[in-house]
Amino acid sequence: MPRTVSVTRYVEPLREGGSLPAIIEADDDGLYVLKFRGAGQGSRALIAELVAGEIGRALGLLVPEIVFAEFDVALGRTERDPEIQALLKASGGLNLALDYLPGALAFDPLATTSFDPLLASRIVWFDAYVTNVDRTIRNTNLLVWHKHLWLIDHGAALYFHHAWGEAAQRSRAPFALAREHVLLPYATQLDEADALSRARITPSLLRAIVEQVPAMWLIPSAEFATAEAQCAAYATYLSERLEASRVFVEGAKHARAALV
């Protein structure tokens, strides 16, 4: 279960992304990148960030520590931008934050001539599994920190939860956007990545991850009578998608072959 911290200082907004996260300081004296519940995609983006991030960590990929963050709207009272001020007012209470990596540099694919093929394949596999649409050459969401590659910003993953009625169909579907993945040209070991990744993920692990989702983040839906039922649906989707991994692996291999 992620730790819970309380925000003690609103440091500055980060204007690179559409969701307008911010650097904050917490009561453990750490700096974090705070993702606000009141942003455009609401709590579903926080759920995707939490679930995808913890799956990435379970796969042995480097993801900054994820924490729950209690935010008092009074901390943003000096913010002059009315758009950000509205965002802060809509985000009081429990939000999500990731450990801030000071001095990290954005991964530059144009400056890369070679890349560890197995690591590239594992990241492509992960993004195809969680249907992360946001790891392209335009926006890599990869940071280089202390000579290691770190994965950030998974709020756009798990897009099936924006249309629950299509979850069963999408769980066994290819991931067409793999063709735009920034690391696809280097992902020559997708079969090996599939075997390694499937060995690390189990249905019980997936249930444990989705059970970390705070009930207050779950948006009521006609498909679910309770928050527990909705959490179970996340676990079912992820388990079924894992069983069908060959579908998205073969899709990624065909997309890569088309690049050559």
C-alpha positions as CSV (number, residue, x, y, z in Angstrom):
1,M,0.0,0.0,0.0
2,P,1.4,3.4,-0.9
3,R,2.3,5.7,2.0
4,T,0.1,8.8,2.7
5,V,1.7,12.2,3.1
6,S,0.3,15.6,3.7
7,V,1.2,18.5,1.5
8,T,2.9,21.3,3.4
9,R,4.0,23.6,0.6
10,Y,2.8,24.2,-2.9
11,V,6.1,24.9,-4.7
12,E,5.3,25.5,-8.3
13,P,3.0,24.3,-11.2
14,L,4.4,22.2,-14.0
15,R,3.0,23.5,-17.2
16,E,4.4,20.9,-19.6
17,G,1.4,18.6,-19.4
18,G,-2.3,19.1,-20.0
19,S,-3.2,18.0,-16.5
20,L,-1.2,20.8,-14.8
21,P,0.6,18.8,-12.1
22,A,2.7,20.7,-9.5
23,I,5.8,20.2,-7.5
24,I,4.9,20.1,-3.8
25,E,6.7,19.5,-0.5
26,A,5.2,17.1,2.0
27,D,5.4,16.5,5.8
28,D,8.2,14.0,5.3
29,D,10.3,16.8,3.8
30,G,10.2,15.1,0.4
31,L,9.4,16.8,-2.9
32,Y,6.8,15.2,-5.1
33,V,5.0,15.8,-8.4
34,L,1.3,16.0,-7.4
35,K,-1.4,14.8,-9.8
36,F,-4.7,16.6,-9.0
37,R,-8.0,14.8,-8.7
38,G,-9.7,17.9,-10.1
39,A,-7.8,17.8,-13.4
40,G,-9.5,17.0,-16.8
41,Q,-9.8,13.2,-16.6
42,G,-10.6,13.4,-12.9
43,S,-9.9,10.5,-10.5
44,R,-9.7,7.9,-13.4
45,A,-6.3,9.4,-14.3
46,L,-5.2,8.9,-10.7
47,I,-6.4,5.3,-10.8
48,A,-4.5,4.6,-14.0
49,E,-1.4,6.3,-12.6
50,L,-1.6,4.2,-9.5
51,V,-2.5,0.8,-11.1
52,A,-0.2,1.1,-14.1
53,G,2.7,2.4,-12.0
54,E,2.5,-0.4,-9.5
55,I,2.3,-3.0,-12.3
56,G,5.4,-1.4,-13.8
57,R,7.2,-1.6,-10.5
58,A,6.1,-5.3,-10.1
59,L,7.7,-5.9,-13.6
60,G,11.0,-4.6,-12.3
61,L,10.8,-1.3,-14.3
62,L,11.8,1.9,-12.7
63,V,8.8,4.0,-11.6
64,P,9.1,6.8,-9.1
65,E,7.6,6.0,-5.7
66,I,3.8,6.6,-5.7
67,V,2.2,8.1,-2.6
68,F,-1.2,9.3,-1.6
69,A,-1.2,13.0,-0.9
70,E,-3.6,15.0,1.3
71,F,-4.0,18.5,-0.1
72,D,-5.4,21.5,1.7
73,V,-6.8,24.0,-0.9
74,A,-5.6,26.9,1.3
75,L,-2.0,26.0,0.2
76,G,-2.7,27.3,-3.3
77,R,-4.2,30.6,-2.3
78,T,-1.2,32.6,-3.7
79,E,-1.6,31.0,-7.2
80,R,-2.6,33.8,-9.6
81,D,-3.5,31.8,-12.7
82,P,-7.4,31.4,-12.5
83,E,-7.3,28.0,-14.3
84,I,-4.8,26.6,-11.8
85,Q,-6.7,28.2,-8.9
86,A,-9.9,26.4,-10.0
87,L,-8.0,23.1,-10.3
88,L,-6.6,23.5,-6.8
89,K,-10.1,24.3,-5.3
90,A,-11.5,21.2,-7.0
91,S,-8.7,18.9,-5.6
92,G,-9.0,19.2,-1.8
93,G,-8.4,16.0,0.0
94,L,-6.8,12.8,-1.3
95,N,-4.7,13.1,-4.5
96,L,-1.7,11.2,-5.9
97,A,1.9,12.1,-6.1
98,L,5.2,10.7,-7.4
99,D,8.6,11.1,-6.0
100,Y,10.3,14.1,-7.7
101,L,13.6,13.2,-9.4
102,P,15.8,16.3,-9.2
103,G,18.0,16.9,-12.2
104,A,16.4,14.2,-14.3
105,L,16.5,14.8,-18.0
106,A,13.9,13.9,-20.6
107,F,14.8,11.0,-22.7
108,D,15.7,12.2,-26.2
109,P,15.0,9.6,-28.8
110,L,16.7,11.7,-31.5
111,A,20.0,11.5,-29.6
112,T,19.7,7.7,-29.2
113,T,21.5,5.4,-31.6
114,S,21.3,2.2,-29.6
115,F,19.2,0.9,-26.7
116,D,19.1,-2.2,-24.6
117,P,16.7,-4.4,-26.7
118,L,15.4,-6.4,-23.8
119,L,14.6,-3.3,-21.8
120,A,13.0,-1.7,-24.8
121,S,10.9,-4.8,-25.3
122,R,9.8,-5.0,-21.7
123,I,8.7,-1.4,-21.8
124,V,6.8,-1.9,-25.0
125,W,5.2,-5.0,-23.5
126,F,4.2,-3.1,-20.4
127,D,2.7,-0.2,-22.3
128,A,0.7,-2.6,-24.6
129,Y,-0.5,-4.5,-21.6
130,V,-1.8,-1.4,-19.7
131,T,-2.8,0.3,-23.0
132,N,-0.7,3.4,-22.4
133,V,-1.2,5.7,-25.3
134,D,1.4,8.3,-24.1
135,R,4.9,7.0,-24.8
136,T,5.6,8.4,-28.3
137,I,8.4,10.3,-29.9
138,R,6.3,13.5,-29.3
139,N,5.9,12.8,-25.6
140,T,8.2,10.0,-24.4
141,N,7.3,10.2,-20.6
142,L,10.7,8.7,-19.9
143,L,13.3,10.4,-17.7
144,V,17.0,9.7,-17.5
145,W,18.1,9.9,-13.8
146,H,21.5,8.7,-12.5
147,K,22.1,6.9,-15.8
148,H,18.9,4.9,-15.5
149,L,15.6,5.1,-17.4
150,W,12.5,6.0,-15.4
151,L,8.9,5.7,-16.5
152,I,6.5,8.5,-15.6
153,D,3.0,9.7,-16.4
154,H,0.6,6.8,-16.8
155,G,-2.7,8.7,-16.4
156,A,-3.7,8.0,-20.0
157,A,-3.4,4.2,-19.5
158,L,-6.2,1.8,-18.9
159,Y,-8.5,3.8,-21.2
160,F,-11.1,0.9,-21.1
161,H,-12.4,2.4,-17.8
162,H,-13.9,5.3,-19.7
163,A,-16.3,2.9,-21.3
164,W,-16.9,-0.1,-19.0
165,G,-19.3,-1.7,-21.4
166,E,-16.4,-2.4,-23.8
167,A,-14.0,-3.8,-21.1
168,A,-14.4,-7.5,-21.9
169,Q,-13.8,-6.9,-25.7
170,R,-10.8,-4.6,-25.1
171,S,-9.1,-7.0,-22.6
172,R,-8.2,-9.3,-25.5
173,A,-7.6,-6.7,-28.2
174,P,-4.3,-5.8,-29.8
175,F,-2.8,-2.5,-28.9
176,A,-2.8,-0.6,-32.2
177,L,-0.9,2.4,-30.9
178,A,2.2,0.2,-30.3
179,R,3.2,1.3,-33.8
180,E,3.8,4.8,-32.4
181,H,5.8,3.7,-29.3
182,V,9.1,5.6,-29.1
183,L,11.0,2.4,-28.2
184,L,9.4,0.0,-30.7
185,P,12.4,0.3,-33.2
186,Y,14.7,-1.2,-30.5
187,A,12.2,-3.8,-29.2
188,T,13.6,-6.9,-30.9
189,Q,13.0,-9.3,-27.9
190,L,9.3,-9.1,-27.4
191,D,8.9,-12.8,-27.0
192,E,11.4,-12.8,-24.2
193,A,9.8,-9.8,-22.7
194,D,6.4,-11.6,-22.8
195,A,7.8,-14.7,-20.9
196,L,9.6,-12.6,-18.3
197,S,6.6,-10.3,-17.7
198,R,4.0,-13.0,-17.5
199,A,6.2,-14.8,-14.9
200,R,6.1,-11.7,-12.6
201,I,2.4,-11.0,-12.7
202,T,-0.3,-13.1,-11.1
203,P,-4.0,-12.6,-10.6
204,S,-3.4,-12.3,-6.8
205,L,-0.9,-9.6,-7.4
206,L,-3.3,-7.7,-9.7
207,R,-6.1,-7.9,-7.1
208,A,-3.7,-6.6,-4.4
209,I,-2.8,-3.6,-6.7
210,V,-6.3,-2.6,-7.6
211,E,-7.5,-3.0,-4.0
212,Q,-5.2,-0.1,-3.2
213,V,-7.4,2.3,-5.2
214,P,-9.3,4.6,-2.7
215,A,-13.0,4.0,-2.8
216,M,-13.5,7.8,-3.1
217,W,-11.8,7.8,-6.5
218,L,-14.1,5.2,-8.0
219,I,-16.8,7.0,-10.1
220,P,-20.3,5.4,-9.6
221,S,-21.4,3.5,-12.7
222,A,-24.5,1.6,-13.6
223,E,-22.5,-1.5,-14.2
224,F,-21.4,-1.8,-10.5
225,A,-23.5,-2.0,-7.3
226,T,-20.5,-1.4,-5.1
227,A,-16.9,0.0,-5.1
228,E,-15.7,-3.5,-4.4
229,A,-17.4,-4.8,-7.6
230,Q,-15.7,-2.1,-9.6
231,C,-12.3,-2.9,-8.2
232,A,-13.0,-6.6,-9.0
233,A,-13.8,-5.5,-12.6
234,Y,-10.4,-3.9,-12.9
235,A,-8.7,-7.1,-11.7
236,T,-10.7,-9.2,-14.1
237,Y,-9.8,-7.0,-17.0
238,L,-6.1,-7.1,-16.2
239,S,-6.2,-10.9,-15.7
240,E,-7.9,-11.5,-19.0
241,R,-5.5,-9.1,-20.8
242,L,-2.6,-11.0,-19.3
243,E,-4.0,-14.3,-20.6
244,A,-4.3,-12.8,-24.1
245,S,-0.8,-11.3,-24.1
246,R,0.2,-13.1,-27.3
247,V,-2.4,-11.0,-29.1
248,F,-0.8,-7.6,-28.2
249,V,2.7,-9.1,-28.5
250,E,2.1,-10.3,-32.1
251,G,0.5,-6.9,-32.8
252,A,3.6,-5.1,-31.6
253,K,5.9,-7.5,-33.6
254,H,3.9,-6.8,-36.8
255,A,4.0,-3.0,-36.1
256,R,7.8,-3.2,-35.7
257,A,8.2,-5.2,-38.9
258,A,6.4,-2.5,-40.7
259,L,9.0,0.0,-39.6
260,V,11.8,-1.8,-41.4
